Amino acid sequence: MKPVVLSTSEWKRIREELHSEYPKSVFALRTKMRAVLGFTVREHREWVEHAVTDPIEWLGEKWGERTGNYIDSVHLDFYDSRKKTMFLLKYSEFIGRG
């Protein structure tokens, strides 16, 4: 099953909602989180490379030099399709808004 990929700001808002609904013990152990919520959390950092070709982006790098930056995200690995569907229905207002 494909994970739900969230930005760090999206996950922060959803996590605050989850903390208001569930006790802290649910978030302490991955096995309990998986049993109660149906997913586990995995933080992901990806290096995205691009060439400097735009004069506005050029800040001392050589023209055409390959540069990049990290993009942080949070992956929710679901193990139950019903719980994934309910999660998406419940928290869809927080997803896709940055």
N, CA, C and O atoms as CSV, one atom per row, in Angstrom:
chain,resi,resn,atom,element,x,y,z
A,1,MET,N,N,0.842,-1.166,0.000
A,1,MET,CA,C,0.000,0.000,0.000
A,1,MET,C,C,0.897,1.242,0.000
A,1,MET,O,O,1.869,1.323,0.750
A,2,LYS,N,N,0.550,2.195,-0.849
A,2,LYS,CA,C,1.357,3.412,-0.952
A,2,LYS,C,C,1.180,4.278,0.290
A,2,LYS,O,O,0.082,4.378,0.838
A,3,PRO,N,N,2.270,4.902,0.727
A,3,PRO,CA,C,2.155,5.777,1.903
A,3,PRO,C,C,1.474,7.091,1.553
A,3,PRO,O,O,1.432,7.496,0.392
A,4,VAL,N,N,0.948,7.740,2.565
A,4,VAL,CA,C,0.431,9.098,2.427
A,4,VAL,C,C,1.606,10.015,2.710
A,4,VAL,O,O,2.202,9.951,3.786
A,5,VAL,N,N,1.945,10.873,1.747
A,5,VAL,CA,C,3.105,11.758,1.880
A,5,VAL,C,C,2.604,13.155,2.227
A,5,VAL,O,O,1.774,13.729,1.522
A,6,LEU,N,N,3.126,13.685,3.326
A,6,LEU,CA,C,2.730,14.996,3.815
A,6,LEU,C,C,3.948,15.898,3.961
A,6,LEU,O,O,5.060,15.427,4.199
A,7,SER,N,N,3.726,17.184,3.818
A,7,SER,CA,C,4.791,18.130,4.146
A,7,SER,C,C,4.897,18.187,5.668
A,7,SER,O,O,3.994,17.741,6.376
A,8,THR,N,N,5.981,18.726,6.158
A,8,THR,CA,C,6.157,18.797,7.610
A,8,THR,C,C,5.100,19.696,8.258
A,8,THR,O,O,4.664,19.417,9.375
A,9,SER,N,N,4.687,20.758,7.586
A,9,SER,CA,C,3.660,21.639,8.158
A,9,SER,C,C,2.289,20.956,8.164
A,9,SER,O,O,1.520,21.135,9.109
A,10,GLU,N,N,1.974,20.184,7.135
A,10,GLU,CA,C,0.716,19.435,7.122
A,10,GLU,C,C,0.696,18.423,8.260
A,10,GLU,O,O,-0.300,18.301,8.973
A,11,TRP,N,N,1.811,17.690,8.429
A,11,TRP,CA,C,1.885,16.693,9.486
A,11,TRP,C,C,1.771,17.341,10.865
A,11,TRP,O,O,1.150,16.772,11.763
A,12,LYS,N,N,2.354,18.510,11.041
A,12,LYS,CA,C,2.291,19.190,12.337
A,12,LYS,C,C,0.844,19.492,12.716
A,12,LYS,O,O,0.451,19.286,13.864
A,13,ARG,N,N,0.048,19.979,11.763
A,13,ARG,CA,C,-1.351,20.292,12.046
A,13,ARG,C,C,-2.160,19.031,12.324
A,13,ARG,O,O,-2.989,19.006,13.234
A,14,ILE,N,N,-1.917,17.980,11.534
A,14,ILE,CA,C,-2.634,16.720,11.743
A,14,ILE,C,C,-2.228,16.093,13.073
A,14,ILE,O,O,-3.076,15.568,13.796
A,15,ARG,N,N,-0.944,16.145,13.399
A,15,ARG,CA,C,-0.462,15.578,14.655
A,15,ARG,C,C,-1.099,16.278,15.861
A,15,ARG,O,O,-1.437,15.627,16.850
A,16,GLU,N,N,-1.261,17.599,15.779
A,16,GLU,CA,C,-1.929,18.333,16.861
A,16,GLU,C,C,-3.364,17.851,17.040
A,16,GLU,O,O,-3.832,17.700,18.169
A,17,GLU,N,N,-4.059,17.612,15.941
A,17,GLU,CA,C,-5.428,17.092,16.015
A,17,GLU,C,C,-5.442,15.699,16.630
A,17,GLU,O,O,-6.284,15.393,17.474
A,18,LEU,N,N,-4.510,14.861,16.207
A,18,LEU,CA,C,-4.439,13.501,16.737
A,18,LEU,C,C,-4.130,13.497,18.231
A,18,LEU,O,O,-4.690,12.693,18.977
A,19,HIS,N,N,-3.249,14.383,18.672
A,19,HIS,CA,C,-2.895,14.465,20.089
A,19,HIS,C,C,-4.084,14.921,20.943
A,19,HIS,O,O,-4.173,14.561,22.117
A,20,SER,N,N,-4.975,15.691,20.374
A,20,SER,CA,C,-6.157,16.111,21.132
A,20,SER,C,C,-7.198,14.996,21.225
A,20,SER,O,O,-8.041,15.012,22.122
A,21,GLU,N,N,-7.149,14.025,20.302
A,21,GLU,CA,C,-8.133,12.947,20.279
A,21,GLU,C,C,-7.671,11.664,20.962
A,21,GLU,O,O,-8.496,10.916,21.488
A,22,TYR,N,N,-6.364,11.398,20.963
A,22,TYR,CA,C,-5.836,10.139,21.481
A,22,TYR,C,C,-4.858,10.402,22.622
A,22,TYR,O,O,-4.221,11.455,22.670
A,23,PRO,N,N,-4.737,9.432,23.552
A,23,PRO,CA,C,-3.767,9.607,24.643
A,23,PRO,C,C,-2.328,9.511,24.136
A,23,PRO,O,O,-2.071,8.977,23.057
A,24,LYS,N,N,-1.405,10.033,24.926
A,24,LYS,CA,C,0.008,10.047,24.542
A,24,LYS,C,C,0.571,8.648,24.346
A,24,LYS,O,O,1.511,8.456,23.575
A,25,SER,N,N,-0.002,7.667,25.043
A,25,SER,CA,C,0.510,6.297,24.936
A,25,SER,C,C,0.387,5.740,23.524
A,25,SER,O,O,1.152,4.853,23.143
A,26,VAL,N,N,-0.561,6.245,22.742
A,26,VAL,CA,C,-0.721,5.782,21.355
A,26,VAL,C,C,0.499,6.163,20.523
A,26,VAL,O,O,0.871,5.434,19.604
A,27,PHE,N,N,1.116,7.279,20.832
A,27,PHE,CA,C,2.235,7.783,20.039
A,27,PHE,C,C,3.590,7.334,20.574
A,27,PHE,O,O,4.616,7.570,19.935
A,28,ALA,N,N,3.606,6.696,21.729
A,28,ALA,CA,C,4.869,6.288,22.349
A,28,ALA,C,C,5.476,5.060,21.684
A,28,ALA,O,O,6.697,4.959,21.567
A,29,LEU,N,N,4.636,4.126,21.249
A,29,LEU,CA,C,5.119,2.886,20.638
A,29,LEU,C,C,4.564,2.728,19.230
A,29,LEU,O,O,3.379,2.947,18.981
A,30,ARG,N,N,5.443,2.346,18.322
A,30,ARG,CA,C,5.014,2.165,16.937
A,30,ARG,C,C,3.964,1.057,16.810
A,30,ARG,O,O,3.048,1.156,15.994
A,31,THR,N,N,4.100,0.010,17.614
A,31,THR,CA,C,3.129,-1.091,17.534
A,31,THR,C,C,1.740,-0.641,17.975
A,31,THR,O,O,0.737,-1.051,17.391
A,32,LYS,N,N,1.681,0.198,19.004
A,32,LYS,CA,C,0.381,0.699,19.452
A,32,LYS,C,C,-0.187,1.686,18.444
A,32,LYS,O,O,-1.391,1.689,18.189
A,33,MET,N,N,0.672,2.526,17.868
A,33,MET,CA,C,0.227,3.471,16.850
A,33,MET,C,C,-0.360,2.716,15.655
A,33,MET,O,O,-1.394,3.099,15.106
A,34,ARG,N,N,0.312,1.651,15.272
A,34,ARG,CA,C,-0.160,0.842,14.144
A,34,ARG,C,C,-1.497,0.183,14.470
A,34,ARG,O,O,-2.381,0.126,13.615
A,35,ALA,N,N,-1.654,-0.315,15.694
A,35,ALA,CA,C,-2.893,-0.991,16.081
A,35,ALA,C,C,-4.069,-0.019,16.197
A,35,ALA,O,O,-5.179,-0.327,15.762
A,36,VAL,N,N,-3.823,1.154,16.785
A,36,VAL,CA,C,-4.915,2.102,17.041
A,36,VAL,C,C,-5.215,2.968,15.820
A,36,VAL,O,O,-6.369,3.089,15.410
A,37,LEU,N,N,-4.171,3.572,15.238
A,37,LEU,CA,C,-4.366,4.507,14.128
A,37,LEU,C,C,-4.288,3.850,12.751
A,37,LEU,O,O,-4.829,4.375,11.778
A,38,GLY,N,N,-3.617,2.704,12.672
A,38,GLY,CA,C,-3.505,2.005,11.395
A,38,GLY,C,C,-2.286,2.394,10.588
A,38,GLY,O,O,-2.130,1.929,9.458
A,39,PHE,N,N,-1.415,3.232,11.130
A,39,PHE,CA,C,-0.221,3.652,10.395
A,39,PHE,C,C,0.941,3.883,11.344
A,39,PHE,O,O,0.774,4.002,12.557
A,40,THR,N,N,2.120,3.942,10.749
A,40,THR,CA,C,3.322,4.374,11.459
A,40,THR,C,C,3.896,5.567,10.708
A,40,THR,O,O,3.618,5.766,9.526
A,41,VAL,N,N,4.692,6.349,11.404
A,41,VAL,CA,C,5.239,7.594,10.846
A,41,VAL,C,C,6.692,7.382,10.472
A,41,VAL,O,O,7.467,6.796,11.228
A,42,ARG,N,N,7.052,7.873,9.281
A,42,ARG,CA,C,8.430,7.793,8.811
A,42,ARG,C,C,8.816,9.156,8.257
A,42,ARG,O,O,8.201,9.643,7.308
A,43,GLU,N,N,9.837,9.772,8.851
A,43,GLU,CA,C,10.331,11.057,8.345
A,43,GLU,C,C,11.276,10.797,7.190
A,43,GLU,O,O,12.082,9.868,7.231
A,44,HIS,N,N,11.173,11.628,6.153
A,44,HIS,CA,C,11.917,11.392,4.920
A,44,HIS,C,C,12.587,12.694,4.488
A,44,HIS,O,O,11.981,13.765,4.540
A,45,ARG,N,N,13.840,12.589,4.064
A,45,ARG,CA,C,14.578,13.746,3.549
A,45,ARG,C,C,15.137,13.361,2.186
A,45,ARG,O,O,15.833,12.354,2.052
A,46,GLU,N,N,14.826,14.171,1.176
A,46,GLU,CA,C,15.239,13.882,-0.196
A,46,GLU,C,C,16.059,15.038,-0.746
A,46,GLU,O,O,15.699,16.203,-0.579
A,47,TRP,N,N,17.173,14.704,-1.407
A,47,TRP,CA,C,18.004,15.706,-2.060
A,47,TRP,C,C,17.472,15.913,-3.472
A,47,TRP,O,O,17.394,14.966,-4.255
A,48,VAL,N,N,17.110,17.137,-3.793
A,48,VAL,CA,C,16.610,17.475,-5.116
A,48,VAL,C,C,17.665,18.333,-5.790
A,48,VAL,O,O,17.997,19.418,-5.312
A,49,GLU,N,N,18.185,17.841,-6.898
A,49,GLU,CA,C,19.281,18.510,-7.596
A,49,GLU,C,C,18.739,19.255,-8.810
A,49,GLU,O,O,17.816,18.789,-9.479
A,50,HIS,N,N,19.322,20.410,-9.082
A,50,HIS,CA,C,18.956,21.154,-10.275
A,50,HIS,C,C,20.166,21.977,-10.732
A,50,HIS,O,O,21.070,22.261,-9.946
A,51,ALA,N,N,20.164,22.347,-11.996
A,51,ALA,CA,C,21.250,23.155,-12.552
A,51,ALA,C,C,20.906,24.632,-12.396
A,51,ALA,O,O,19.740,25.015,-12.485
A,52,VAL,N,N,21.916,25.452,-12.164
A,52,VAL,CA,C,21.720,26.894,-12.055
A,52,VAL,C,C,21.698,27.458,-13.467
A,52,VAL,O,O,22.734,27.570,-14.123
A,53,THR,N,N,20.498,27.814,-13.926
A,53,THR,CA,C,20.352,28.375,-15.271
A,53,THR,C,C,19.573,29.686,-15.252
A,53,THR,O,O,19.502,30.383,-16.265
A,54,ASP,N,N,19.002,30.016,-14.132
A,54,ASP,CA,C,18.215,31.235,-14.004
A,54,ASP,C,C,19.072,32.314,-13.339
A,54,ASP,O,O,19.586,32.090,-12.243
A,55,PRO,N,N,19.235,33.468,-13.969
A,55,PRO,CA,C,20.074,34.517,-13.386
A,55,PRO,C,C,19.591,34.973,-12.006
A,55,PRO,O,O,20.396,35.426,-11.192
A,56,ILE,N,N,18.300,34.861,-11.737
A,56,ILE,CA,C,17.775,35.273,-10.438
A,56,ILE,C,C,18.255,34.302,-9.351
A,56,ILE,O,O,18.536,34.719,-8.228
A,57,GLU,N,N,18.349,32.999,-9.686
A,57,GLU,CA,C,18.812,32.004,-8.721
A,57,GLU,C,C,20.320,32.056,-8.524
A,57,GLU,O,O,20.828,31.558,-7.519
A,58,TRP,N,N,21.027,32.640,-9.448
A,58,TRP,CA,C,22.486,32.594,-9.423
A,58,TRP,C,C,23.016,33.482,-8.309
A,58,TRP,O,O,22.952,34.708,-8.392
A,59,LEU,N,N,23.535,32.852,-7.273
A,59,LEU,CA,C,24.062,33.606,-6.131
A,59,LEU,C,C,25.490,33.170,-5.854
A,59,LEU,O,O,25.799,32.675,-4.770
A,60,GLY,N,N,26.347,33.352,-6.825
A,60,GLY,CA,C,27.745,33.008,-6.624
A,60,GLY,C,C,28.131,31.651,-7.179
A,60,GLY,O,O,29.319,31.372,-7.341
A,61,GLU,N,N,27.142,30.785,-7.479
A,61,GLU,CA,C,27.489,29.502,-8.085
A,61,GLU,C,C,27.876,29.730,-9.542
A,61,GLU,O,O,27.487,30.721,-10.161
A,62,LYS,N,N,28.644,28.798,-10.065
A,62,LYS,CA,C,29.017,28.888,-11.472
A,62,LYS,C,C,27.794,28.571,-12.330
A,62,LYS,O,O,26.978,27.718,-11.983
A,63,TRP,N,N,27.687,29.268,-13.446
A,63,TRP,CA,C,26.566,29.079,-14.354
A,63,TRP,C,C,26.551,27.641,-14.858
A,63,TRP,O,O,27.571,27.136,-15.326
A,64,GLY,N,N,25.411,26.988,-14.766
A,64,GLY,CA,C,25.282,25.601,-15.207
A,64,GLY,C,C,25.708,24.584,-14.164
A,64,GLY,O,O,25.542,23.382,-14.369
A,65,GLU,N,N,26.260,25.053,-13.041
A,65,GLU,CA,C,26.686,24.142,-11.986
A,65,GLU,C,C,25.459,23.472,-11.369
A,65,GLU,O,O,24.405,24.091,-11.222
A,66,ARG,N,N,25.612,22.223,-11.018
A,66,ARG,CA,C,24.504,21.498,-10.405
A,66,ARG,C,C,24.484,21.793,-8.912
A,66,ARG,O,O,25.497,21.675,-8.223
A,67,THR,N,N,23.336,22.170,-8.441
A,67,THR,CA,C,23.136,22.461,-7.034
A,67,THR,C,C,21.798,21.870,-6.626
A,67,THR,O,O,21.111,21.270,-7.454
A,68,GLY,N,N,21.428,22.022,-5.410
A,68,GLY,CA,C,20.157,21.476,-4.972
A,68,GLY,C,C,19.862,21.817,-3.532
A,68,GLY,O,O,20.549,22.624,-2.905
A,69,ASN,N,N,18.828,21.186,-3.025
A,69,ASN,CA,C,18.447,21.393,-1.641
A,69,ASN,C,C,17.675,20.175,-1.148
A,69,ASN,O,O,17.239,19.334,-1.934
A,70,TYR,N,N,17.519,20.102,0.149
A,70,TYR,CA,C,16.774,19.006,0.757
A,70,TYR,C,C,15.302,19.375,0.868
A,70,TYR,O,O,14.948,20.524,1.131
A,71,ILE,N,N,14.459,18.381,0.663
A,71,ILE,CA,C,13.030,18.538,0.879
A,71,ILE,C,C,12.637,17.521,1.944
A,71,ILE,O,O,12.795,16.315,1.756
A,72,ASP,N,N,12.125,18.023,3.062
A,72,ASP,CA,C,11.686,17.157,4.153
A,72,ASP,C,C,10.206,16.843,3.989
A,72,ASP,O,O,9.413,17.708,3.618
A,73,SER,N,N,9.845,15.597,4.271
A,73,SER,CA,C,8.448,15.191,4.231
A,73,SER,C,C,8.216,14.106,5.271
A,73,SER,O,O,9.158,13.569,5.854
A,74,VAL,N,N,6.966,13.800,5.489
A,74,VAL,CA,C,6.573,12.762,6.432
A,74,VAL,C,C,5.741,11.749,5.664
A,74,VAL,O,O,4.786,12.111,4.977
A,75,HIS,N,N,6.106,10.478,5.784
A,75,HIS,CA,C,5.384,9.403,5.120
A,75,HIS,C,C,4.612,8.622,6.168
A,75,HIS,O,O,5.183,8.177,7.164
A,76,LEU,N,N,3.330,8.457,5.949
A,76,LEU,CA,C,2.506,7.644,6.830
A,76,LEU,C,C,2.300,6.300,6.148
A,76,LEU,O,O,1.643,6.213,5.111
A,77,ASP,N,N,2.866,5.256,6.738
A,77,ASP,CA,C,2.771,3.906,6.177
A,77,ASP,C,C,1.553,3.217,6.780
A,77,ASP,O,O,1.565,2.829,7.948
A,78,PHE,N,N,0.503,3.067,5.979
A,78,PHE,CA,C,-0.732,2.443,6.442
A,78,PHE,C,C,-0.673,0.941,6.252
A,78,PHE,O,O,-0.042,0.440,5.321
A,79,TYR,N,N,-1.351,0.221,7.160
A,79,TYR,CA,C,-1.414,-1.233,7.124
A,79,TYR,C,C,-2.842,-1.733,7.008
A,79,TYR,O,O,-3.070,-2.938,6.908
A,80,ASP,N,N,-3.796,-0.832,7.020
A,80,ASP,CA,C,-5.207,-1.190,6.944
A,80,ASP,C,C,-5.885,-0.204,5.999
A,80,ASP,O,O,-5.906,0.998,6.265
A,81,SER,N,N,-6.436,-0.704,4.902
A,81,SER,CA,C,-7.016,0.190,3.892
A,81,SER,C,C,-8.241,0.934,4.428
A,81,SER,O,O,-8.492,2.071,4.027
A,82,ARG,N,N,-9.004,0.311,5.324
A,82,ARG,CA,C,-10.174,0.994,5.899
A,82,ARG,C,C,-9.736,2.172,6.772
A,82,ARG,O,O,-10.344,3.241,6.723
A,83,LYS,N,N,-8.698,1.981,7.556
A,83,LYS,CA,C,-8.208,3.068,8.412
A,83,LYS,C,C,-7.575,4.176,7.570
A,83,LYS,O,O,-7.654,5.351,7.928
A,84,LYS,N,N,-6.948,3.805,6.455
A,84,LYS,CA,C,-6.380,4.817,5.557
A,84,LYS,C,C,-7.494,5.670,4.960
A,84,LYS,O,O,-7.381,6.894,4.897
A,85,THR,N,N,-8.567,5.022,4.522
A,85,THR,CA,C,-9.702,5.749,3.952
A,85,THR,C,C,-10.314,6.694,4.976
A,85,THR,O,O,-10.610,7.847,4.661
A,86,MET,N,N,-10.506,6.210,6.202
A,86,MET,CA,C,-11.081,7.061,7.245
A,86,MET,C,C,-10.154,8.233,7.579
A,86,MET,O,O,-10.622,9.350,7.803
A,87,PHE,N,N,-8.850,7.984,7.612
A,87,PHE,CA,C,-7.881,9.051,7.868
A,87,PHE,C,C,-7.979,10.118,6.782
A,87,PHE,O,O,-8.021,11.311,7.083
A,88,LEU,N,N,-8.016,9.692,5.521
A,88,LEU,CA,C,-8.083,10.653,4.415
A,88,LEU,C,C,-9.383,11.444,4.433
A,88,LEU,O,O,-9.384,12.637,4.128
A,89,LEU,N,N,-10.477,10.804,4.781
A,89,LEU,CA,C,-11.748,11.527,4.877
A,89,LEU,C,C,-11.728,12.539,6.020
A,89,LEU,O,O,-12.208,13.663,5.874
A,90,LYS,N,N,-11.176,12.136,7.143
A,90,LYS,CA,C,-11.193,12.974,8.333
A,90,LYS,C,C,-10.230,14.153,8.255
A,90,LYS,O,O,-10.548,15.249,8.716
A,91,TYR,N,N,-9.042,13.928,7.668
A,91,TYR,CA,C,-8.000,14.959,7.681
A,91,TYR,C,C,-7.706,15.549,6.298
A,91,TYR,O,O,-6.658,16.165,6.102
A,92,SER,N,N,-8.599,15.369,5.358
A,92,SER,CA,C,-8.363,15.882,4.003
A,92,SER,C,C,-8.265,17.404,3.973
A,92,SER,O,O,-7.620,17.968,3.090
A,93,GLU,N,N,-8.902,18.070,4.933
A,93,GLU,CA,C,-8.836,19.543,4.958
A,93,GLU,C,C,-7.432,20.048,5.275
A,93,GLU,O,O,-7.108,21.194,4.962
A,94,PHE,N,N,-6.591,19.213,5.893
A,94,PHE,CA,C,-5.225,19.610,6.231
A,94,PHE,C,C,-4.216,19.234,5.147
A,94,PHE,O,O,-3.094,19.740,5.140
A,95,ILE,N,N,-4.611,18.353,4.239
A,95,ILE,CA,C,-3.700,17.831,3.217
A,95,ILE,C,C,-3.790,18.703,1.968
A,95,ILE,O,O,-4.881,19.035,1.504
A,96,GLY,N,N,-2.636,19.066,1.437
A,96,GLY,CA,C,-2.585,19.856,0.206
A,96,GLY,C,C,-2.599,21.346,0.440
A,96,GLY,O,O,-2.748,22.119,-0.506
A,97,ARG,N,N,-2.448,21.760,1.675
A,97,ARG,CA,C,-2.442,23.192,1.983
A,97,ARG,C,C,-1.109,23.685,2.502
A,97,ARG,O,O,-1.037,24.707,3.183
A,98,GLY,N,N,-0.024,22.935,2.170
A,98,GLY,CA,C,1.300,23.407,2.532
A,98,GLY,C,C,1.800,22.810,3.754
A,98,GLY,O,O,2.913,23.119,4.181
